[in-house]
């Protein structure tokens, strides 16, 4: 689960981060962005994104709202069908009268959908617009500082009714992405540095937290000093 919140990169040259108000954001600046942004600015922006997006995500309220919406959209029209039919036509339940009552209950269901979904959708939309405005402000500030130099493009998906994470996608400028053979390339989470203290000798380059790097083997000894032996043919000397 921890690896989900580390920076990853896809084949199209996008750096993707999953942020959450309940988990600390990645501290290390992705290698491709270190010429654009300082660690302090990086940490500050991730914190601002998390705070701004989290203001429009209230899990307990949204779950209660979803349960009430389901009951109102499905259960209430079913319960009102018989009441409407009897109130309009008494005991005379012809097929036309039944279809008329069904049409009324269907209209009630549509009204319930609009009543419950439109406010929450508008609320989420306002949160997304505020985050987008903040990203535009940062883009203008970066453009002023970097001039005509190529820049990355930031996009944020705020939490939805089902998705709880904040998804930050950074589109790298052409030529900024690294290949899988680069020492700072992102690798799958199952490729990690050795945990054995003695094995650290063979892993001289340490990865930063959240960014697994490619291992570089250097100066691998053939023998330990106290076990050096020489072989001539099949005989040991």
C-alpha positions, 0 to 999 in steps of 0.5 A: 500500500505504501508504494501506491503513494510513491511517484510512478511514471508511465510510458507516455512520460507522465509522473503520477502521484496518489495523495491522501490527507491521511498519509504523508506526501512524497518528500523527494522531488522526482528526478525529472523535475529537479531542474524546475522545482526546489524541494521546499516548493515541491513539498509546499505545493503538494501540501496545498493540493492536498488541503484544497482537495480535501476540503471537498471530500467528507467521507462520512457525510458522503456515505450517509448522503449516498445511503439516503439517496439510494433509499429515496431513489429506489425505496420511496417510489416503490412504497408510494406506488400503491398509495398513489394508485389508491389515491387516484383511482380507488379500487379501480385498478385498470392497466391504464391506471397502473401505468399512470401510477408507474409514470408518477413514481418514475418521475418521483425517482428522477426528481430524487436523482436530481435532488441528491446527485446535482448538489454533490456534483456541483460541490465536487465541481467547485472543488475541482475548479479551485484546484485548477485555478491554483495550478494555473497560478503556479503555471504563470509563476513558473512561466515568469521564472523560466521564460521560454524554457520547456516546462511540465504541466500539472493536472489534479483529479480531486476525490470523487464519490467513489475515488478517495485519492487525489491524483496528481499527474505531471506531464513532462516536457519533451526530452525530460523523461529518463529511460529504464537504463538510467540510474534514476529510472523508476523501477517496480516496487519489488526491486529494492536495495538489499536489506542485508547490511553486508550486502550494502557494499554491492549497492553503492548508490542509495535510493531516496525514499519513495523512488526506487533506483536501478542498482549499480554493481561496482567493485565486486571482489572475487575473493575475501582477503583471508580466503584468496586462493589461486588455481592452476589447472585442477590443482589448488596452490 
